[in-house]
Amino acid sequence: MCYLFCYSFLSFLLFGLDAFANAAILNFTVRTPSLGDSNSHHLYSRQSTTTNVTAPGVISIHNTRNAEYISNITLGGREIPVLLDTGSSDLWVTGDVPGTKDLGKAISLSYAVGTASGDINTADLTFDGFTVKDQAYLLVKDTSSFSLDIKAQGFEGLIGLGPNTGSTIRDEIDNNSGDSVLSRIFSQNATSHNYLTMLLDRQGDTSDPFTGQLSISELIPGFENVTDMPKLTVDKVHRLTDADQHWQTFTDINGVIGPDGQPIKINSIVPKADDGELVVIFDSGYTLPQVPRAMSDAIYGRVQGAAYNEQGGYWTVPCDQLINLSFKFGGIEYPVHPLDVSSSDFNILDATGNPVCVGTFQPITSAFSLLGEYDIILGMGFTSASNRQASRA
């Protein structure tokens, strides 16, 4: 999987930070979600596997069941593992941070596992060789609201890699220290390219033995062709509502192609969307993509042996069924690998006690989807295959 955020949509996921505001190659780890949870931070413990990367400027990634990605930052001289989340824009950490300055401004950030609450602080931050002075972040002293032990899961905070305009901390601070980490990095490195690239590997896939990487202002070796892909601006969907901005764009008209090779025609709930277009958010914090219920039904409903779990809100399918699905952006069709359209990682049994796979494109149930802000959240189930396709174009 590889995606790139830049001035415009260069490929499957290449977005411009400057389209919203002034908004490094790293270690990270992966996790597996619990079923029926449509919120953006699915947390489930798995044993991680380390893959070494030897290219200059590339740091290895730990991939745990193709689900969660974690990297280290240094804050106040302390190295801290944090979740990488393109679906949010704020930085928060737990524990002690040497030399931190408490600004006395209390805020709360809500996640699927609980609420991160505390005071906004500032401290010097280093992120893959970039150093930012007095970076604002939320220092969370009490994690009792979380439904699990986050430290045991392998992380002690979260770094939001979304647009600067989505930052709650920024809204509370009257100077640029409240800007997001990426915005601070780019604003003080005017000669660098303003983009973020992510290459997410699929564990156990011997046909595509990529290693996970993340970089800022440089391209991941072997994926340079990403800059030749069609560019989609994000201005068209910027501030469709008054909600926080995400990395989002439109699909092509009738741009979701189902297992039968025909478009899945779904009306957008976004008032300003053109007929046939759907608004999608690209979110590395969402393990399982979220789509309208009618679309999920169209993907899995005609598969022989498929069943919908009403209580859990997901489809199950026989694991020997290979399901085709693709998305079109900028006139390019990006197929999703069948291994990412259904998953055997959840140990689900059917009514007869036989193992079945879970349809990864789950019906969307997020309350935000009911407000007319977006139609689809494309998480890691989408990026795991489309990135490879883009790199070869």
C-alpha positions in Angstrom: 0.0 0.0 0.0 1.3 3.5 -0.8 -0.3 6.8 -0.7 1.0 10.3 -1.1 -0.5 13.6 0.2 0.7 16.7 -1.8 -0.5 19.9 -3.5 -3.1 17.9 -5.5 -4.3 14.4 -6.1 -1.3 12.8 -7.9 -2.4 9.3 -7.4 -4.6 7.1 -5.3 -3.9 9.2 -2.3 -1.9 12.4 -3.1 -3.3 15.5 -1.5 -2.3 19.1 -1.1 -1.7 20.5 2.3 -1.6 24.0 1.0 -5.1 23.7 -0.3 -6.3 24.1 3.3 -3.6 25.9 5.2 0.1 25.7 5.9 -0.2 22.6 7.2 10.3 11.8 6.8 10.4 8.1 6.6 9.3 6.4 9.8 8.8 3.2 11.9 5.3 2.1 12.3 3.2 -0.9 13.4 -0.2 -2.4 12.6 -3.3 -3.6 14.5 -6.5 -5.5 13.9 -10.0 -4.1 14.7 -13.0 -5.5 16.4 -16.0 -6.1 14.3 -19.0 -3.8 14.2 -16.9 -0.8 15.2 -17.2 1.9 12.6 -15.2 4.5 14.5 -11.8 5.5 13.2 -9.6 4.0 15.8 -10.0 0.2 15.9 -7.8 -1.4 18.5 -7.0 -5.1 18.9 -3.8 -6.6 20.0 -1.7 -8.8 17.7 1.9 -9.9 17.6 3.9 -7.7 15.3 6.4 -8.7 12.6 9.4 -6.6 11.7 10.5 -6.0 8.2 13.9 -4.4 7.5 14.2 -1.6 5.0 17.7 -0.8 3.6 17.0 2.1 1.2 18.6 5.4 2.2 16.3 7.4 4.4 13.8 4.6 4.9 13.1 3.1 8.4 11.5 -0.3 8.8 7.9 -0.9 9.7 6.3 -3.4 12.1 3.1 -4.8 10.5 0.6 -6.5 12.8 -2.1 -8.2 10.7 -2.4 -5.3 8.2 -4.4 -3.2 10.5 -2.7 -0.5 12.6 0.4 1.6 12.0 2.6 3.2 14.7 5.6 5.4 14.5 8.0 7.0 17.0 8.2 10.7 17.6 10.5 12.5 20.0 8.8 15.0 22.3 10.8 16.9 24.9 13.6 14.4 24.4 11.4 11.4 25.1 10.8 8.9 22.3 7.0 8.0 22.1 5.3 5.5 19.9 2.1 7.1 18.3 -0.6 5.9 16.0 -0.4 7.4 12.5 -3.9 8.8 11.6 -4.6 10.8 8.4 -8.2 11.0 9.6 -7.4 13.5 12.3 -5.1 16.5 12.8 -4.1 16.7 16.5 -1.2 15.2 18.4 -1.7 13.8 21.9 0.5 11.7 24.1 0.3 10.1 27.6 3.0 9.9 30.3 5.6 12.4 31.3 7.2 14.8 28.7 10.5 16.5 29.9 10.5 20.3 29.7 6.9 20.5 28.7 5.0 23.8 29.1 1.4 23.6 30.2 -0.7 26.3 28.5 -3.7 25.7 30.9 -6.2 25.2 28.1 -8.2 22.0 28.6 -9.7 20.1 25.7 -11.1 16.6 24.9 -10.7 14.5 21.7 -13.1 11.6 21.2 -12.1 8.3 19.8 -13.7 4.9 19.5 -11.7 3.6 22.5 -12.5 6.6 24.7 -11.7 10.3 25.2 -8.3 11.8 25.3 -8.6 14.7 27.7 -6.1 17.0 29.3 -4.3 20.3 28.9 -2.7 21.6 25.8 1.1 21.7 26.3 4.1 22.7 24.1 7.5 20.9 23.8 10.2 20.5 21.1 9.3 17.7 18.7 11.4 15.7 16.3 9.7 13.7 13.5 12.0 11.8 11.2 14.8 14.3 11.4 12.5 17.4 11.3 12.6 19.4 14.5 9.8 21.7 15.5 10.1 24.1 18.4 7.3 24.4 20.9 4.9 22.1 19.1 1.4 22.2 20.7 0.0 18.9 21.8 -2.5 17.4 24.2 -1.0 15.8 27.3 -3.3 13.1 28.5 -2.7 12.3 32.2 -5.7 10.0 32.8 -6.4 7.1 30.3 -9.1 5.5 32.5 -11.8 6.3 29.9 -10.1 4.2 27.3 -11.6 0.7 26.9 -8.2 -0.9 26.8 -4.6 -0.5 27.9 -3.1 1.5 25.0 0.4 1.0 26.2 0.0 -2.7 26.1 -1.2 -2.3 22.6 2.1 -0.7 21.7 1.4 3.0 21.5 1.3 6.0 23.9 -0.4 8.6 21.8 -1.6 9.6 18.3 -0.4 11.9 15.6 -3.0 13.4 13.3 -1.7 13.7 9.7 -4.9 15.3 8.4 -5.5 18.9 7.1 -4.5 21.7 9.5 -8.1 23.0 9.4 -9.3 19.9 11.2 -7.2 20.6 14.3 -9.0 21.2 17.6 -5.8 22.4 19.3 -5.2 24.9 16.5 -8.6 26.4 17.3 -7.6 27.0 20.9 -4.1 28.5 20.3 -3.7 32.0 19.0 -0.2 31.4 17.4 1.3 29.0 14.9 2.5 26.6 17.6 -1.1 25.2 17.5 -0.7 24.2 13.8 -0.5 20.5 13.0 2.9 18.8 13.0 3.0 18.5 9.2 2.0 22.2 8.8 4.8 23.3 11.1 7.3 21.1 9.3 6.3 22.4 5.8 6.1 26.1 6.9 9.7 26.0 8.2 11.1 24.1 5.2 10.0 26.3 2.3 12.3 24.6 -0.2 11.0 21.1 0.4 8.1 19.4 -1.4 4.9 19.6 0.6 3.8 16.0 0.5 3.5 12.9 2.7 4.0 9.4 1.2 2.8 6.2 2.8 3.6 2.7 1.6 1.6 0.1 3.6 2.6 -3.5 3.1 0.3 -6.5 3.3 1.5 -9.1 5.7 1.7 -12.6 4.3 1.5 -11.5 0.7 4.4 -13.2 -1.1 3.3 -11.8 -4.5 4.0 -8.2 -3.5 6.8 -8.3 -0.9 6.8 -4.6 -0.2 8.0 -3.1 3.0 6.1 -0.4 4.9 7.5 3.1 4.7 6.4 6.7 5.3 8.2 9.8 4.1 7.8 13.5 4.1 9.0 15.7 1.2 10.6 12.8 -0.7 9.3 9.8 -2.8 9.6 6.2 -1.7 12.1 4.4 -3.9 10.4 2.3 -6.5 7.2 4.3 -6.4 8.4 7.4 -8.3 5.7 7.0 -10.9 3.1 8.1 -8.4 3.8 11.7 -9.5 2.7 10.9 -13.1 -0.8 9.8 -12.0 -3.9 12.1 -12.5 -4.2 15.0 -10.2 -7.4 15.6 -8.4 -7.8 18.9 -6.5 -9.4 18.9 -3.0 -10.7 22.4 -3.3 -14.0 21.2 -4.8 -15.0 19.4 -1.6 -13.3 21.8 0.8 -15.8 22.9 3.5 -18.9 21.4 2.0 -20.2 21.7 5.5 -19.0 23.4 8.6 -17.5 20.2 9.9 -13.8 19.5 10.4 -12.0 19.0 7.1 -10.5 15.6 6.1 -8.5 14.4 3.2 -11.4 13.9 0.9 -12.3 14.1 -2.8 -15.0 12.9 -5.3 -15.0 9.6 -7.1 -15.5 9.7 -10.8 -19.2 9.6 -11.9 -20.3 6.0 -11.2 -16.8 5.4 -10.0 -17.3 2.3 -7.8 -17.2 -0.9 -9.9 -18.8 -4.0 -8.4 -18.0 -7.7 -8.7 -20.0 -7.9 -11.9 -17.9 -5.3 -13.6 -20.8 -2.8 -13.5 -20.9 0.5 -11.6 -22.7 0.4 -8.2 -25.0 3.4 -8.5 -25.6 5.0 -5.2 -26.9 8.6 -4.6 -24.6 10.8 -2.5 -25.9 12.2 0.8 -23.6 15.3 0.3 -25.9 18.1 -1.0 -23.3 19.7 -3.3 -22.1 16.4 -4.9 -22.8 16.1 -8.7 -25.0 13.2 -9.8 -23.1 10.0 -9.8 -20.2 11.3 -7.7 -19.5 10.1 -4.1 -17.5 12.0 -1.5 -14.7 9.8 0.0 -12.4 10.3 2.9 -8.9 8.7 3.0 -8.2 7.7 6.5 -5.2 5.6 7.6 -6.8 5.3 11.1 -9.7 3.3 9.6 -8.8 -0.3 9.2 -12.0 -1.4 7.5 -13.5 0.8 4.8 -17.0 2.2 5.4 -19.5 2.4 2.5 -23.3 3.0 2.3 -25.3 -0.1 3.3 -26.7 -0.4 -0.3 -23.2 -0.5 -1.6 -22.0 -3.1 0.9 -25.1 -5.2 -0.1 -24.2 -4.8 -3.8 -20.6 -6.0 -3.1 -21.4 -9.1 -1.0 -25.1 -9.7 -1.3 -25.0 -11.8 -4.5 -22.0 -14.0 -3.3 -23.1 -17.5 -2.9 -23.1 -18.4 0.8 -22.9 -14.7 1.9 -24.8 -13.7 5.0 -25.4 -10.3 6.7 -24.9 -10.2 10.5 -27.6 -7.8 11.7 -26.2 -7.6 15.2 -22.6 -6.9 14.2 -23.5 -4.9 11.1 -21.2 -6.7 8.6 -21.3 -9.3 5.8 -19.6 -12.7 6.0 -18.7 -14.7 2.9 -17.1 -18.0 2.2 -13.3 -17.6 2.3 -12.8 -19.3 -1.1 -14.8 -16.6 -2.9 -12.6 -14.0 -4.6 -14.6 -10.8 -5.0 -13.6 -8.0 -7.5 -14.0 -4.4 -6.6 -12.5 -1.2 -7.9 -12.7 2.6 -7.5 -12.2 5.2 -10.3 -10.5 8.6 -9.6 -9.3 10.9 -12.3 -10.3 8.5 -15.0 -8.0 5.7 -13.6 -9.5 2.5 -12.2 -7.9 1.3 -9.0 -8.7 -2.4 -8.3 -8.8 -3.6 -4.7 -7.0 -6.9 -4.2 -9.5 -9.7 -3.4 -7.5 -10.3 -0.2 -8.6 -6.9 0.9 -12.3 -7.2 0.0 -12.7 -10.0 2.6 -10.6 -11.1 5.5 -10.1 -14.3 7.5 -8.4 -12.5 10.4 -11.5 -12.4 12.7 -12.0 -16.0 13.5 -15.7 -15.9 12.6 -17.8 -19.1 12.3 -21.1 -19.5 10.4 -24.2 -21.1 11.8 -22.8 -24.6 11.1 -19.5 -23.9 12.8 -17.4 -23.5 9.7 -15.0 -20.6 9.4 -16.1 -17.7 7.2 -14.5 -14.5 6.0 -15.7 -10.9 6.9 -16.5 -8.4 4.1 -14.1 -5.6 4.8 -16.2 -2.9 3.1 -18.6 -2.5 6.0 -21.9 -0.6 6.0 -21.2 2.9 7.3 -22.8 3.6 10.7 -20.8 6.6 11.8 -23.0 9.4 13.0 -21.0 11.8 10.8 -22.2 10.1 7.7 -25.8 11.1 8.6 -24.9 14.8 8.5 -24.3 15.0 4.7 -20.5 15.4 5.0 -19.3 12.3 3.1 -20.4 9.0 1.7 -17.4 6.6 2.1 -14.4 6.2 4.3 -11.6 4.5 2.5 -9.3 2.9 5.1 -6.5 0.4 4.8 -8.6 -2.2 3.1 -8.7 0.1 0.1 -5.1 1.3 0.1 -3.5 -2.1 0.3 -4.1 -2.9 -3.3 -4.7 0.4 -5.0 -1.2 1.6 -4.0 0.5 -1.2 -5.9 -1.6 -0.5 -9.0 -0.7 3.2 -9.0 3.0 2.5 -8.6 3.0 0.4 -11.8 1.0 2.8 -13.9 
